[in-house]
Amino acid sequence: MKKIEAIIKPFKLDEVKDAINAIGVQGMTVVEVKGFGRQKGHTELYRGAEYVIDFIPKIKIELVVADNMVEKVINTIEKTAKTGKIGDGKIFVYNIEDALRIRTGERGEIAL
């Protein structure tokens, strides 16, 4: 099993969620996060004063999937979240040793 974390632009969330559901992945966790990479921050004007926003709002999607679904999920997220502009995000993949469904006690991939 693998955990996939994807950091994407907020306006792409619904599109990515629908695409992931369409390939058969049922569950995900979504968190609103702030950060920056090469995009750095940006400057905004408020009541005539200019100020810098260092951390840019993003969405982090977390999914745990069977090993045979990893490439399909990564490709789906990449294709759906891509705008071609700086700040499109990143995808990270981690190994998962075990999973347990609390309600039933099921373990491993069956718990997903």
N, C-alpha and C positions, 0 to 999 in steps of 0.2 A: 504494500500500500504506500501511497505517496500523498503528502500534503502539498497542495498548490496554493501559493499566495500570489495574488495579482493586485498591483497598485494601478488604478486607472483614473481617468478623468470622470468626475461625477456625472456628467450628462450622458455618458456611455453605459451607465449601470443597467438600465432597463433592456437595452439592446444585447448586452453581454449575458444578462440573466436569461433572457428568452432563448438565446443561441445555445447556452449551456443546457437548459431544460430540453431543448430540441434534440440533443445528442444522447439524452437518457440519464443525465446526472440529476439526481433528485434534491440534494441538500447543499446548502452553502451558508456561510456566515458572512455578513456584510458589516463593515465598520467604517464610520467616517473618520478620516485621519488628516493630518496636516504634515507637510514636509517640503523638501526641495532637493533637487539634484542639479543637473546642468542648467535647468530652467532658472535657477536662483529665485529670487522674489520678483516683485514688481512694484511700481510706484502708483499710488492713487491720490486723487484730490478729494478732500473732504472739507467743506465750508471754507474753501479758499486756501487751505493748508495742504501741503504735499507731505505724504508719509509713505514709508516703505513697508510692504507686507513681505516678511521674510519667509513665512510658511504658507504654502499654497494648499487649499483644500483638495483632497483626493479621496477616493474610495478604495478600501482594501477588501478584496474578496478572498475568503479562505474555503477550500474544498479538500476533502480527503477522498481519494478515488483508488480503485484497483489499479495495479501496475499496467494492465493492458489498456487502460483508458487515458493514461497520462498524456501521450502525444496528441491524441484527439482533442483533449481538453485544452492543452496549451495552444494548439493551432487554432482552435475555435476562439479562444480569448484574444489571441494576437490579431486574427483577422477582423474580429468584431470591434475591438477597442482602438484599433489603429486609425489615426487621423492623418499621419504623415508629418505632424508638427511636433516640435519639442514639447516634452511633458506628457507624452502618451502613456508612460509608465514602465513598469517592470513586472516580470513573472519570476517567482522563485519556487523551487521544488525541493522538498525535504522527505527523507525516509521516515515512515511511521512503523514502529515495531508492533503495535497492537492497538485494537480499538474494542470498546465494550459498550454495548447498548444497555443502559442502566435498567430500563423497564423489564427487559427479558433475560438479561445476563448473557446474550449472544456475544461471541468474540470473533475478532478477525474481520475479514471482508464481508461476512454475512451481517455484521453489525452496522455496516455502512448503509 
